[in-house]
């Protein structure tokens, strides 16, 4: 998969609660830097997404994903069933899998 396909697969897996598919697109050393915390390592991230994230009833609406030299940049919105939670920009660093993700949110 190229960087744009990896980004789309990432959002699809999270929204579906498909943690096996999510694991498949993340490198073992994956790091997610978020405004509220940093999750270091694929297993720590998967554990958080599966067991500790505050809301699991959310959906990512991705407005655009643009390929870059070392990854991709995605812009979108996170929705809960009855509300827009926030807009985001995600910066993906990729190789064969997603190595690092930095999220910016308003």
C-alpha positions as CSV (number, residue, x, y, z in Angstrom):
1,X,0.0,0.0,0.0
2,X,1.1,3.5,-0.6
3,X,0.9,6.3,2.0
4,X,-2.6,7.4,1.0
5,X,-3.9,3.9,1.0
6,X,-2.3,3.3,4.5
7,X,-4.0,6.4,5.8
8,X,-7.4,5.4,4.5
9,X,-6.9,1.8,5.9
10,X,-6.0,3.3,9.3
11,X,-9.3,5.3,9.5
12,X,-11.4,2.4,8.2
13,X,-10.0,0.0,10.7
14,X,-10.5,2.4,13.7
15,X,-14.1,3.2,12.7
16,X,-14.9,-0.5,12.2
17,X,-13.3,-1.5,15.5
18,X,-11.1,-3.9,13.4
19,X,-8.0,-4.0,15.6
20,X,-6.4,-6.9,13.5
21,X,-6.6,-4.7,10.4
22,X,-5.3,-1.7,12.4
23,X,-2.4,-3.8,13.6
24,X,-1.6,-4.8,10.0
25,X,-1.0,-1.1,8.9
26,X,1.1,-0.1,11.9
27,X,4.8,-0.7,12.2
28,X,6.0,-2.4,15.4
29,X,7.6,0.9,16.5
30,X,4.6,3.0,15.7
31,X,4.2,6.2,17.7
32,X,1.2,8.4,17.9
33,X,1.7,12.0,19.1
34,X,-1.6,13.6,20.1
35,X,-2.4,16.9,21.7
36,X,-3.2,15.1,25.0
37,X,-0.6,12.2,25.0
38,X,2.0,10.2,23.2
39,X,1.5,6.5,22.6
40,X,4.8,4.7,21.9
41,X,4.7,1.3,20.3
42,X,2.1,-0.5,18.2
43,X,0.8,-2.6,21.1
44,X,0.4,0.4,23.5
45,X,-1.6,2.2,20.8
46,X,-3.8,-0.8,20.0
47,X,-4.4,-1.4,23.8
48,X,-5.5,2.3,24.1
49,X,-7.7,2.2,21.1
50,X,-9.3,-1.1,22.2
51,X,-9.6,-0.6,25.9
52,X,-9.0,3.0,27.0
53,X,-10.2,5.6,24.5
54,X,-13.0,7.6,25.9
55,X,-15.4,7.1,22.9
56,X,-15.6,4.2,20.5
57,X,-18.8,5.4,18.8
58,X,-17.0,7.9,16.5
59,X,-16.5,8.1,12.8
60,X,-13.7,9.8,10.9
61,X,-14.9,11.8,7.8
62,X,-11.8,12.4,5.8
63,X,-11.9,15.4,3.5
64,X,-8.6,14.9,1.9
65,X,-5.4,12.8,2.0
66,X,-2.4,14.1,0.2
67,X,0.8,12.1,-0.4
68,X,4.1,13.7,0.6
69,X,7.7,12.7,0.4
70,X,7.8,10.5,3.5
71,X,4.1,9.9,4.1
72,X,0.7,11.6,3.8
73,X,-1.3,14.4,5.4
74,X,-5.0,13.9,6.1
75,X,-7.6,16.6,6.9
76,X,-11.0,15.7,8.3
77,X,-13.5,15.7,11.1
78,X,-14.3,13.4,13.9
79,X,-18.0,12.8,14.6
80,X,-19.9,11.2,17.4
81,X,-23.5,10.1,16.6
82,X,-25.0,13.4,17.5
83,X,-22.2,15.9,17.2
84,X,-19.1,17.1,15.5
85,X,-16.3,16.6,18.0
86,X,-13.4,18.3,16.3
87,X,-11.5,18.9,13.1
88,X,-8.1,17.3,12.7
89,X,-5.0,17.2,10.6
90,X,-3.0,14.0,10.8
91,X,0.6,13.8,9.5
92,X,1.6,10.2,8.7
93,X,5.2,9.1,8.3
94,X,5.2,5.9,6.4
95,X,7.4,3.2,5.0
96,X,5.8,-0.1,4.2
97,X,3.6,0.6,7.2
98,X,2.7,3.6,9.3
99,X,5.7,4.5,11.4
100,X,4.5,7.7,13.1
101,X,1.4,9.8,13.3
102,X,1.1,13.3,14.6
103,X,-2.4,14.6,15.2
104,X,-3.3,18.3,15.3
105,X,-6.9,19.1,16.5
106,X,-8.9,22.1,17.2
